[in-house]
Amino acid sequence: PEGFEIIPLPGHSFDMVGFRAPDGVVYLADCLSGKETLDKYQLAFLYDVSAYLRTLEAVKTMEASIFIPSHAEATDCIATLAQYNIDKVLAIGEKICHLCQTPLCFEELLQRIFTEYALTMTVEQYALVGSTLRSYLTWLKESNRLTLRVEDNRLLWQAC
């Protein structure tokens, strides 16, 4: 609609956007989660971790009359929640690197992530958490924190 600004919010899902209304209200879609949600589920679905972190850094500096996120309460100050989401992503990255001190194949690492975060494996959670873990692995490899090697016909992830 006229007067609305589209705000690109990449990282969580494909081509996600938010909107800034003429009255200064910013709709943030799914680009961050509330503290209670993150504490309960730990791993939010992420398509591109690097893009997601850039999005959160941009959101952290936004100003608005009020922010309306899909998975958190409306607020007039989003910086603290954005930082909490950033901290959670960074902590999960650290956990993955710690687990990969010993080389692990994807399935072993996924099982350990479910155990570490007390998650319950279902077909749906396997798909969501598995996809998110692959996104983290890509980000950690691209940032030279993990490396890959093939051993006994298995692809292994190892901390650098």
C-alpha positions in Angstrom: 0.0 0.0 0.0 1.0 3.6 -0.5 3.3 4.9 2.1 4.6 1.5 3.3 8.3 0.7 3.1 9.5 -2.9 2.4 12.3 -3.9 4.7 14.4 -6.9 3.5 15.0 -9.3 6.4 17.1 -12.2 5.0 18.4 -15.2 6.9 15.5 -16.8 8.7 13.7 -17.9 5.5 13.7 -17.3 1.8 13.2 -13.6 0.8 11.5 -12.6 4.0 10.5 -9.0 4.4 9.0 -6.7 7.0 7.2 -3.4 6.5 7.4 0.1 7.9 3.9 1.7 8.0 3.5 5.5 7.5 2.7 5.8 11.3 6.2 4.4 12.2 5.0 0.9 13.1 7.5 -1.7 11.9 6.3 -5.2 11.3 9.3 -7.6 11.6 7.7 -10.9 10.5 9.7 -13.9 11.8 13.1 -12.2 11.9 13.5 -12.7 15.6 12.0 -14.7 18.4 11.1 -13.8 22.0 13.3 -14.8 24.8 10.9 -17.4 26.2 10.6 -19.1 22.7 14.4 -19.2 22.3 14.9 -20.5 25.8 12.3 -23.2 25.2 13.3 -24.4 21.7 16.9 -23.2 21.6 17.3 -23.6 17.8 15.2 -21.3 15.6 14.9 -22.3 12.0 17.6 -20.5 9.9 18.2 -20.6 6.2 21.4 -18.5 6.1 23.1 -17.8 9.4 25.4 -15.1 8.1 22.5 -13.1 6.5 20.5 -13.6 9.6 23.1 -12.1 11.8 23.4 -9.1 9.5 19.6 -8.7 9.6 19.6 -8.8 13.4 22.4 -6.2 13.5 20.3 -3.9 11.2 17.2 -4.5 13.3 19.0 -3.7 16.5 19.7 -0.1 15.2 16.2 0.5 13.8 13.9 3.1 15.3 10.1 2.9 15.2 7.1 4.0 17.2 6.5 0.3 17.9 7.9 -3.0 16.6 5.6 -5.9 15.9 7.5 -9.2 15.6 5.6 -12.4 14.8 7.1 -14.4 17.7 7.5 -11.9 20.4 5.6 -9.2 22.2 5.3 -5.8 20.6 7.8 -3.3 21.9 9.1 0.2 21.4 12.7 -0.9 21.8 13.9 -3.9 19.8 17.6 -3.7 20.4 17.7 -5.9 23.5 15.7 -8.6 21.9 17.7 -8.5 18.7 20.9 -8.8 20.8 19.5 -11.8 22.7 18.8 -13.5 19.3 22.4 -12.7 18.2 23.8 -14.0 21.4 21.8 -17.2 21.0 23.1 -17.8 17.4 26.7 -17.2 18.5 26.3 -19.6 21.4 24.9 -22.3 19.2 27.9 -21.8 16.8 30.2 -22.2 19.8 28.4 -25.3 20.9 28.8 -26.8 17.4 32.5 -26.0 17.3 32.9 -27.5 20.7 31.1 -30.7 19.7 33.3 -30.9 16.6 36.6 -31.0 18.6 36.3 -34.7 17.7 35.4 -35.2 14.0 31.7 -36.0 13.6 29.5 -36.9 10.6 26.3 -34.9 10.2 24.1 -37.6 11.8 26.3 -37.9 14.9 26.4 -34.2 15.3 22.6 -33.8 14.8 22.1 -36.5 17.5 24.4 -34.6 19.9 22.6 -31.3 19.2 19.3 -32.9 20.1 20.8 -34.3 23.2 22.6 -31.1 24.3 19.5 -29.0 23.9 17.1 -31.7 25.3 15.1 -31.7 22.0 12.8 -34.5 21.1 13.4 -36.1 17.7 10.4 -36.3 15.4 10.4 -36.4 11.6 9.3 -32.8 11.6 12.1 -31.7 14.1 14.6 -33.8 12.2 13.8 -31.8 9.1 13.8 -28.4 10.8 16.7 -28.8 13.1 18.6 -30.7 10.5 18.2 -27.9 7.9 19.2 -25.3 10.5 22.3 -27.3 11.5 23.3 -27.5 7.9 23.0 -23.7 7.7 25.2 -23.4 10.8 27.8 -25.8 9.4 28.0 -23.7 6.2 28.4 -20.5 8.1 31.1 -22.0 10.4 33.0 -23.5 7.4 32.8 -20.2 5.5 34.1 -18.4 8.6 37.0 -20.9 8.9 35.9 -22.3 12.2 35.1 -25.8 10.9 36.7 -27.9 8.3 35.6 -31.0 6.3 37.4 -34.2 5.6 36.5 -37.6 4.2 37.5 -40.6 6.3 36.2 -44.2 5.8 33.7 -43.0 3.3 32.2 -40.5 5.8 32.2 -36.8 5.5 33.4 -35.4 8.9 33.1 -32.0 10.4 36.0 -30.9 12.7 36.8 -27.7 14.5 39.8 -25.8 13.1 
